[in-house]
Amino acid sequence: MDPLDPLDAAMMAGELVASPMHVGAVLILSPPQDAGPDYVDALYRDALAGNDPIDPRLCRYPHRGVDTGGLWVWRHMDNLDLSQHCRRRTVSADRDEFWRLIGELDAQRLDRSRPMWTSYLIDGLDGGRFAFYIKVHHTVIDGVAGFRMIADALSADPQCRSMPPFYAARRHESPSRPAASGLVSRLTAPLRSLAGAAAASVGLVGRTVTGEISTVVDTLVGHTTVLPFEAPYTRFNGRLGPARAVAAGSWAKDRILAVQRATGVSGNDVVTAMVAGAVRRWLLRCGELPNQSLVAICPITVRDRENDAADDRHGNMFGLWLCPLGTDEDDPAARLELIHRSMSEGKRWVAKRGSAASLLTNAAGIAATVISPLLPFTPKIRTGCNLPISHVPGPGAEMYWNGAHVDEIYPVSTVFDGMALNVTTCSYAGRIGFGYVAGAELMPDIDTLIPLTEECLTELESVAGVGGS
């Protein structure tokens, strides 16, 4: 028996009563110059042919039942019907129509009775371009591993053809653990899993307690984080409806690097400050900006502490940090400095205590954020956090797939009750792509965040004394 990690099990349990928990990405590509009129059709036929072995992570799905003692475990499917996972759509050349379609596709739940991933080949974009929209359940893979999977399917060689699809297995995989056989094995496997978790919990409790104490100290003395219930209530903390809105745009990495060098912060700090400024301006326009700073929950990866083989065996390897965004500050330089100090401390904090302890330390704030919208009479005064902001590394070089140039890459991440706005960024070939996702009824004009983000980068360039381009 192969039980889900506690975080993955919590995601599955939460999805049963709340919102879909998948992550996605959009790749926009230009066909090669020698492409014929049936180029995209041929790509789709090849994707359905299934001539390549499928990545084992994409052959498993979560299952819970009497046979598992009520625990969530992984099941493996040997023969996938690829027509259920690889699909086709067409749009007009209108970019707004394209992103409306992405919002519609993102709102759809993945089928829990089979491996939880789907890809869409979408043609009809401007200039003869086409796109892939790929979404995978968050229990199967996190954003960092997901973008690595996509990058592994691409090539820096524009002449490379007959390339396998992204779902194909590329790395040497560790042999799967043998399935438990016999009634006794099936019944005792959950107990063994719980016993192992209990044995490992002594040190975890210690790290969690010290994490809680250091959070209080950092709040009172260093002002680098916030207490679990110190975020102001905003419309983003409401309950989601069924519809989604998606917007995306990209900015030259050189512009962000110029601000980074001039101010002595990290590139991710600059990007987070751009998001903070854009959300602040949007709330100001709506007349809804709280007097207290909004708080972002920021994943901090711990993957660089493990080797690649270990990475492949674990879908989610990250800690969490509550970062005040300084939205109560008029001065963009002050917002950037606050974000820099907070995230610097967060990286040290997660590295010292580990992923699990950081998740447990912030569990109360997260629970308050996502459970409150489900209750009928919850005071709308304070919450745990307002929105997730995360940054995912993508390919540094220009990439191709079967001769088609990858023009743009955008994340499309998870929103759920209590955190109805999600911002994820991805670096690619000298640019940073911003993916904004929200509940459509809470943020119907999400596309206005794109020009607001540009305004905020220009503002940061001005206070840093560097020229935009």
C-alpha positions as CSV (number, residue, x, y, z in Angstrom):
1,M,0.0,0.0,0.0
2,D,1.3,3.4,-1.0
3,P,-0.3,6.1,1.3
4,L,-0.5,9.8,0.3
5,D,1.6,12.2,2.2
6,P,-0.4,14.2,4.8
7,L,-0.5,17.3,2.7
8,D,-1.7,15.4,-0.4
9,A,-4.4,13.7,1.7
10,A,-5.5,17.0,3.1
11,M,-5.8,18.3,-0.5
12,M,-8.0,15.4,-1.5
13,A,-10.2,15.8,1.5
14,G,-10.5,19.5,1.0
15,E,-11.5,19.1,-2.6
16,L,-14.5,16.9,-1.7
17,V,-16.2,19.9,0.0
18,A,-14.6,22.9,-1.8
19,S,-12.7,23.8,-5.0
20,P,-10.7,21.8,-7.5
21,M,-7.0,21.5,-6.5
22,H,-5.1,21.3,-9.7
23,V,-2.2,23.3,-11.1
24,G,-1.7,24.1,-14.8
25,A,0.5,25.8,-17.4
26,V,-0.1,27.4,-20.8
27,L,2.5,27.2,-23.5
28,I,1.9,29.4,-26.6
29,L,3.9,28.2,-29.7
30,S,4.6,29.3,-33.2
31,P,4.8,26.6,-35.9
32,P,8.1,26.1,-37.7
33,Q,8.4,27.8,-41.1
34,D,8.2,24.5,-43.0
35,A,4.9,23.5,-41.2
36,G,2.2,22.4,-43.5
37,P,-1.6,23.0,-43.1
38,D,-2.0,19.8,-41.1
39,Y,0.9,20.4,-38.7
40,V,-1.3,20.8,-35.6
41,D,-3.5,17.9,-36.7
42,A,-0.5,15.7,-36.9
43,L,0.7,16.8,-33.5
44,Y,-2.7,15.8,-32.0
45,R,-2.7,12.4,-33.8
46,D,0.8,11.7,-32.4
47,A,-0.3,12.6,-28.9
48,L,-3.2,10.1,-29.1
49,A,-1.0,7.3,-30.6
50,G,0.5,6.5,-27.2
51,N,3.7,5.0,-28.6
52,D,5.8,6.2,-25.6
53,P,5.8,4.8,-22.1
54,I,3.9,7.2,-19.8
55,D,5.5,8.9,-16.8
56,P,4.6,6.8,-13.8
57,R,3.4,9.9,-11.9
58,L,0.7,10.3,-14.5
59,C,-0.4,6.7,-14.2
60,R,-1.5,6.9,-10.6
61,Y,-4.6,8.4,-8.9
62,P,-5.7,8.8,-5.3
63,H,-8.2,6.3,-3.9
64,R,-9.9,5.9,-0.5
65,G,-12.2,3.1,0.6
66,V,-12.9,0.3,3.0
67,D,-10.0,-1.7,1.5
68,T,-7.6,1.1,2.6
69,G,-9.1,1.5,6.1
70,G,-10.3,5.0,5.2
71,L,-6.8,6.3,4.2
72,W,-6.0,7.9,1.0
73,V,-3.6,5.7,-1.1
74,W,-2.2,5.7,-4.6
75,R,-3.6,3.3,-7.2
76,H,-1.9,2.6,-10.5
77,M,-3.7,2.4,-13.9
78,D,-1.8,0.3,-16.5
79,N,-3.8,1.2,-19.7
80,L,-4.7,4.8,-20.0
81,D,-7.3,5.9,-22.6
82,L,-5.3,8.9,-23.9
83,S,-8.4,10.4,-25.6
84,Q,-9.6,11.1,-22.0
85,H,-6.4,13.0,-21.2
86,C,-5.4,14.7,-24.5
87,R,-8.1,16.9,-26.0
88,R,-8.5,19.5,-28.8
89,R,-10.0,23.0,-28.9
90,T,-10.1,25.8,-31.4
91,V,-10.4,29.6,-30.8
92,S,-10.5,32.7,-33.0
93,A,-7.4,34.9,-33.2
94,D,-8.8,37.0,-30.3
95,R,-6.5,36.8,-27.2
96,D,-9.4,37.6,-24.8
97,E,-11.4,34.6,-26.2
98,F,-8.4,32.4,-25.6
99,W,-8.0,33.4,-22.0
100,R,-11.8,33.0,-21.4
101,L,-11.4,29.5,-22.7
102,I,-8.5,28.8,-20.3
103,G,-10.7,30.0,-17.5
104,E,-13.5,27.7,-18.5
105,L,-11.2,24.7,-18.8
106,D,-9.5,25.5,-15.5
107,A,-12.9,25.5,-13.7
108,Q,-13.5,21.9,-14.6
109,R,-12.7,19.2,-12.0
110,L,-10.4,16.4,-12.9
111,D,-12.0,12.9,-12.7
112,R,-10.8,11.1,-9.5
113,S,-11.6,7.7,-11.0
114,R,-8.5,7.8,-13.3
115,P,-5.1,9.6,-13.3
116,M,-5.8,13.2,-12.6
117,W,-4.3,15.2,-15.5
118,T,-5.6,16.6,-18.8
119,S,-3.9,18.5,-21.7
120,Y,-5.6,20.6,-24.4
121,L,-4.1,21.4,-27.8
122,I,-5.7,24.7,-28.8
123,D,-5.2,26.2,-32.3
124,G,-6.6,29.3,-34.0
125,L,-4.4,31.8,-32.2
126,D,-3.1,35.0,-33.9
127,G,-0.4,34.5,-36.5
128,G,-1.2,30.8,-36.9
129,R,0.1,30.1,-33.4
130,F,-1.3,27.3,-31.1
131,A,-1.2,26.5,-27.5
132,F,-1.0,23.7,-25.0
133,Y,-2.9,24.0,-21.7
134,I,-1.8,21.3,-19.3
135,K,-3.4,20.7,-15.9
136,V,-2.4,18.1,-13.2
137,H,-3.8,17.6,-9.8
138,H,-1.7,19.1,-7.0
139,T,-1.4,15.8,-5.2
140,V,0.4,14.3,-8.3
141,I,2.9,17.1,-8.7
142,D,3.7,20.6,-7.5
143,G,4.5,23.6,-9.6
144,V,8.3,23.2,-9.6
145,A,8.1,19.5,-10.6
146,G,5.4,20.2,-13.1
147,F,7.4,22.8,-15.0
148,R,10.4,20.5,-14.9
149,M,8.3,17.8,-16.5
150,I,7.3,20.3,-19.3
151,A,10.8,21.6,-19.7
152,D,12.1,18.0,-20.1
153,A,9.7,17.6,-23.1
154,L,11.2,20.5,-24.9
155,S,14.4,21.0,-26.9
156,A,16.8,23.9,-27.6
157,D,17.2,22.5,-31.1
158,P,14.7,23.9,-33.6
159,Q,15.5,21.0,-36.0
160,C,14.5,18.3,-33.5
161,R,11.4,16.4,-34.7
162,S,9.5,13.2,-33.7
163,M,9.7,14.4,-30.0
164,P,7.7,12.5,-27.4
165,P,4.8,14.3,-25.7
166,F,5.2,15.8,-22.2
167,Y,3.4,12.8,-20.6
168,A,6.1,10.4,-21.7
169,A,8.6,8.9,-19.2
170,R,12.1,10.4,-19.7
171,R,14.0,9.6,-16.5
172,H,15.0,6.3,-15.0
173,E,12.3,5.6,-12.5
174,S,12.7,3.6,-9.3
175,P,10.8,0.3,-9.3
176,S,7.4,0.6,-7.9
177,R,6.9,-0.9,-4.5
178,P,5.2,-4.3,-4.7
179,A,1.5,-4.2,-4.0
180,A,0.5,-5.7,-0.7
181,S,-1.1,-9.1,-1.1
182,G,-3.4,-11.0,1.2
183,L,-6.1,-9.8,3.6
184,V,-3.6,-9.4,6.6
185,S,-1.3,-7.2,4.5
186,R,-4.1,-5.0,3.2
187,L,-5.5,-4.5,6.8
188,T,-2.1,-3.8,8.5
189,A,-0.7,-1.5,5.8
190,P,-2.6,1.5,7.1
191,L,-1.5,0.8,10.7
192,R,2.2,0.5,9.6
193,S,1.8,3.9,7.8
194,L,0.4,5.5,10.9
195,A,3.0,4.0,13.2
196,G,5.8,5.3,10.9
197,A,4.2,8.7,11.0
198,A,4.0,8.7,14.8
199,A,7.6,7.6,15.1
200,A,8.7,10.6,13.0
201,S,6.4,13.1,14.7
202,V,8.5,13.7,17.9
203,G,11.1,15.8,16.2
204,L,8.4,17.4,14.0
205,V,6.4,18.6,17.1
206,G,9.6,20.2,18.5
207,R,10.3,22.0,15.2
208,T,6.7,23.1,15.0
209,V,6.6,24.5,18.6
210,T,9.9,26.4,18.1
211,G,8.4,27.6,14.8
212,E,5.4,29.0,16.5
213,I,7.6,30.8,19.1
214,S,9.9,32.3,16.5
215,T,6.8,33.5,14.5
216,V,5.6,35.5,17.5
217,V,9.1,36.9,18.1
218,D,9.5,37.8,14.4
219,T,6.1,39.5,14.5
220,L,6.7,41.6,17.6
221,V,10.4,42.4,17.1
222,G,11.5,41.9,13.5
223,H,8.1,42.7,11.7
224,T,9.1,40.1,9.1
225,T,5.9,38.0,9.3
226,V,2.5,38.1,10.8
227,L,0.5,36.1,13.4
228,P,-1.9,33.5,12.0
229,F,-5.0,35.7,12.2
230,E,-3.6,39.1,11.4
231,A,-4.6,39.5,7.7
232,P,-7.4,41.9,6.9
233,Y,-10.6,40.5,5.3
234,T,-10.9,41.2,1.5
235,R,-13.2,40.0,-1.2
236,F,-10.5,37.4,-2.1
237,N,-11.3,35.7,1.2
238,G,-14.9,34.9,0.1
239,R,-16.5,31.8,-1.2
240,L,-15.8,30.8,-4.8
241,G,-18.5,30.2,-7.4
242,P,-18.0,27.7,-10.3
243,A,-16.4,30.1,-12.8
244,R,-12.8,31.1,-13.2
245,A,-11.1,34.1,-14.7
246,V,-7.5,34.0,-16.0
247,A,-5.2,36.7,-17.2
248,A,-1.5,36.6,-18.1
249,G,1.4,38.8,-19.3
250,S,5.1,38.7,-19.4
251,W,7.9,41.3,-18.7
252,A,11.6,41.4,-19.6
253,K,13.8,39.9,-17.0
254,D,16.4,42.6,-17.6
255,R,14.0,45.2,-16.2
256,I,13.5,43.2,-13.0
257,L,17.2,42.5,-12.7
258,A,18.0,46.2,-13.0
259,V,15.7,47.0,-10.0
260,Q,17.1,44.0,-8.1
261,R,20.7,45.2,-8.5
262,A,19.9,48.8,-7.7
263,T,18.1,47.9,-4.5
264,G,20.0,44.9,-3.2
265,V,17.0,42.5,-3.1
266,S,16.2,39.3,-4.9
267,G,14.4,39.1,-8.3
268,N,11.5,37.3,-6.7
269,D,11.2,40.1,-4.2
270,V,10.8,42.6,-7.1
271,V,8.2,40.4,-8.7
272,T,6.3,40.0,-5.5
273,A,6.4,43.8,-5.0
274,M,5.0,44.2,-8.6
275,V,2.1,41.9,-7.6
276,A,1.5,43.7,-4.3
277,G,1.4,47.1,-6.1
278,A,-1.0,45.8,-8.8
279,V,-3.4,44.3,-6.2
280,R,-3.2,47.5,-4.1
281,R,-4.1,49.6,-7.1
282,W,-7.0,47.3,-8.1
283,L,-8.4,47.4,-4.5
284,L,-8.0,51.2,-4.5
285,R,-10.0,51.5,-7.7
286,C,-12.8,49.4,-6.1
287,G,-12.7,51.4,-2.9
288,E,-11.8,48.3,-0.9
289,L,-8.2,48.7,0.1
290,P,-7.8,47.8,3.8
291,N,-5.9,50.0,6.2
292,Q,-3.9,47.0,7.2
293,S,-1.4,45.3,4.9
294,L,-2.5,42.3,2.9
295,V,-0.7,39.1,3.6
296,A,0.5,36.6,1.0
297,I,1.2,32.9,1.7
298,C,4.4,32.1,-0.2
299,P,5.6,28.6,-0.9
300,I,9.4,28.1,-0.4
301,T,10.8,25.1,-2.1
302,V,13.1,22.6,-0.3
303,R,13.9,20.6,-3.5
304,D,17.5,21.7,-3.6
305,R,18.1,19.8,-0.4
306,E,17.3,16.5,-2.1
307,N,18.5,14.7,-5.2
308,D,16.6,14.3,-8.4
309,A,15.5,10.8,-7.6
310,A,14.0,11.8,-4.3
311,D,12.3,14.7,-6.1
312,D,10.5,12.3,-8.4
313,R,9.1,10.3,-5.5
314,H,7.5,13.3,-3.8
315,G,4.8,15.3,-5.4
316,N,5.1,18.3,-3.1
317,M,8.3,19.5,-1.4
318,F,7.8,23.1,-0.1
319,G,7.3,25.0,3.1
320,L,5.1,28.0,3.6
321,W,5.7,31.6,4.9
322,L,3.3,34.4,5.6
323,C,4.7,37.6,4.0
324,P,3.2,41.0,4.6
325,L,2.9,42.9,1.3
326,G,3.0,46.5,2.5
327,T,-0.2,47.4,0.7
328,D,-0.9,49.9,3.4
329,E,2.3,51.8,2.3
330,D,2.1,54.5,-0.3
331,D,5.9,54.2,-0.9
332,P,6.8,51.4,-3.4
333,A,10.3,51.4,-2.0
334,A,9.1,50.7,1.5
335,R,6.9,47.9,0.2
336,L,9.8,46.3,-1.6
337,E,12.0,46.5,1.5
338,L,9.4,45.0,3.7
339,I,8.9,42.1,1.3
340,H,12.7,41.6,1.0
341,R,13.1,41.4,4.8
342,S,10.2,39.1,5.2
343,M,11.1,36.6,2.5
344,S,14.8,36.6,3.5
345,E,13.8,35.5,7.0
346,G,11.2,33.1,5.6
347,K,13.9,31.2,3.5
348,R,16.1,30.8,6.6
349,W,13.1,29.8,8.7
350,V,11.9,27.0,6.3
351,A,15.4,25.8,5.7
352,K,16.0,25.4,9.5
353,R,12.6,23.8,10.4
354,G,11.8,21.8,7.2
355,S,8.7,21.6,5.0
356,A,6.4,19.7,7.3
357,A,7.0,21.9,10.4
358,S,6.5,25.1,8.4
359,L,3.2,23.7,7.1
360,L,2.0,22.8,10.6
361,T,3.1,26.1,12.0
362,N,0.9,27.9,9.5
363,A,-2.0,25.4,9.7
364,A,-4.2,27.5,11.9
365,G,-4.0,30.5,9.7
366,I,-4.6,28.5,6.5
367,A,-7.6,26.7,8.2
368,A,-9.1,30.0,9.3
369,T,-8.8,31.3,5.7
370,V,-10.3,28.3,3.9
371,I,-12.9,27.2,6.4
372,S,-14.4,30.6,7.2
373,P,-16.2,31.0,3.8
374,L,-18.0,27.7,4.4
375,L,-19.6,28.9,7.6
376,P,-22.8,31.0,7.5
377,F,-22.0,33.4,10.3
378,T,-18.3,34.1,10.3
379,P,-17.2,37.7,11.2
380,K,-15.5,39.3,8.2
381,I,-12.8,41.0,10.3
382,R,-9.6,39.1,10.2
383,T,-8.3,36.0,8.3
384,G,-5.1,34.0,8.0
385,C,-3.9,35.3,4.7
386,N,-5.3,36.9,1.5
387,L,-3.7,35.3,-1.5
388,P,-0.9,32.9,-2.5
389,I,2.1,34.3,-4.5
390,S,4.6,31.8,-5.8
391,H,7.5,31.8,-8.3
392,V,8.5,28.8,-10.5
393,P,11.7,28.6,-12.5
394,G,11.3,27.7,-16.2
395,P,13.8,27.1,-19.0
396,G,16.5,29.8,-19.4
397,A,17.0,29.3,-23.1
398,E,14.6,29.6,-26.1
399,M,12.9,26.2,-26.4
400,Y,11.2,24.2,-29.2
401,W,8.8,21.3,-29.5
402,N,8.8,19.4,-32.8
403,G,10.2,22.5,-34.4
404,A,7.6,24.9,-33.0
405,H,9.0,27.8,-31.0
406,V,7.8,28.2,-27.5
407,D,6.9,31.9,-27.4
408,E,5.4,32.3,-23.9
409,I,4.9,30.2,-20.8
410,Y,2.4,31.0,-18.1
411,P,1.3,29.2,-14.9
412,V,-2.4,28.7,-14.1
413,S,-2.5,27.8,-10.5
414,T,-5.0,26.9,-7.8
415,V,-7.8,29.0,-6.3
416,F,-10.1,27.9,-3.6
417,D,-12.6,29.2,-1.0
418,G,-10.9,31.8,1.2
419,M,-8.1,32.4,-1.3
420,A,-10.0,33.3,-4.5
421,L,-7.0,35.0,-6.2
422,N,-3.7,33.2,-7.0
423,V,-0.6,34.7,-8.6
424,T,2.1,32.5,-9.9
425,T,5.1,33.6,-12.0
426,C,7.4,31.6,-14.3
427,S,10.7,32.6,-15.8
428,Y,11.4,31.7,-19.4
429,A,14.1,32.8,-21.9
430,G,14.7,36.3,-20.5
431,R,11.1,37.0,-19.5
432,I,8.9,36.5,-16.4
433,G,5.4,35.3,-17.1
434,F,2.7,36.3,-14.6
435,G,-0.4,34.1,-14.3
436,Y,-3.3,35.6,-12.5
437,V,-6.3,33.3,-11.6
438,A,-9.4,34.3,-9.7
439,G,-13.0,33.5,-9.1
440,A,-14.8,35.1,-12.0
441,E,-17.6,36.5,-9.9
442,L,-15.1,38.1,-7.4
443,M,-12.8,39.6,-10.0
444,P,-14.5,39.8,-13.4
445,D,-12.0,42.4,-14.7
446,I,-8.9,40.3,-13.9
447,D,-7.3,41.4,-17.2
448,T,-6.9,44.9,-15.7
449,L,-4.2,43.5,-13.5
450,I,-1.9,43.3,-16.5
451,P,-1.5,47.0,-17.2
452,L,-1.5,47.7,-13.4
453,T,1.5,45.3,-13.1
454,E,3.3,47.3,-15.8
455,E,2.6,50.5,-13.9
456,C,4.0,49.0,-10.7
457,L,7.2,47.9,-12.5
458,T,7.7,51.3,-14.0
459,E,7.2,52.8,-10.5
460,L,9.8,50.5,-9.0
461,E,12.2,51.4,-11.8
462,S,11.7,55.1,-11.0
463,V,12.4,54.8,-7.3
464,A,15.4,52.6,-8.0
465,G,16.8,55.1,-10.4
466,V,16.9,52.7,-13.4
467,G,15.4,53.2,-16.9
468,G,12.6,50.9,-18.2
469,S,12.7,49.4,-21.7
